[in-house]
Amino acid sequence: MSADKIKVSICLGSSCFARGSQKNLEIMQAYFAEKHLDDKIDFAGHLCEEVCKQGPTLKIGDKVYYGVTATNLHAILDDNFKDL
């Protein structure tokens, strides 16, 4: 990973998965491809963040987002990546 890439991770643990992280993953992959961000981010899935009741979770840089849904995900992505 390049030092200047933004680290992005999505929880794919069973609780977050059951609450919609699979759909979030699909949305994020499409968003990153559409915006040609592959060379600017380091995107990975991971297992449990230990905050299952607050999931699905998404981490962008040092900021963690809780309760991420298909409804609020585009706004989160735009807030973080619209200027890249």
N, C-alpha and C positions, 0 to 999 in steps of 0.2 A: 504494500500500500504506500502510495506517495504521501509525504508529510502534509501536503496541502489539500488532500482530499477530505471531504466531510464524511465522518463515520455515521452511518445510518443502520439501525438494527431494529428488527421487529420480532416480538415474542411470538413463537409458534408452539408454546407449551399447550397442554391439553385444554386448560381453562380458557386461555385466550383464543385458541383455535375454535373451541365450541362457541365463543362469543363473536366470531367474525374475522379473526386475523387472516384466514385464508382469502377471503374477499379483499381485505386490505392489502394483502401481498399482491394480488392480481392488479389492483388499482395502482399500487406504487410501481410495479414493474412497467405497466403501460405508461404512466406519467414520466418516469425516468427515460424511457425509450423515446417518447414523443418530444421531450425537451432536450434530448441528446446529452444527458447528464452522466453517462457512464464513466467518462474520464474525470469527473469532478467529485464523485462520491465513491465510498466503499460501502456497499450495501450487503447486509447479511441477515439471515434469520438466526434465531437462537432459541434455546429452551428457557424455561421459567425465570422470571425476574423476581419471584417471591412476593408479588403484589397481585395475586390472582383475582381478588375481589374488585380490583380497580382496572382490570384489563378490558380489552386488549391494550397492550402498551407498545409504544414506539419511541425510540430514542434517536434524536438527531443532534449530533455533536454532544454537548453536555446536558441538553434539555430532554426531559422525559415527559411524554404525553400519555395520559391515562384515559381510558374510556374512548379510544379511537374507533370510529365507525365509518362506514362508507359515506355517511352524511357529512361528517366534519373533516374527513381526511384531506379532501382537495384544498380546503382553506389552510390547513396545517402545512401542506406541501407548498402551496403558493407563498405563504408567509416566510418559508425558509429558502425557497429556491427560485422565486420569480426573477431575481436580479442576477442569476448566474448565466 
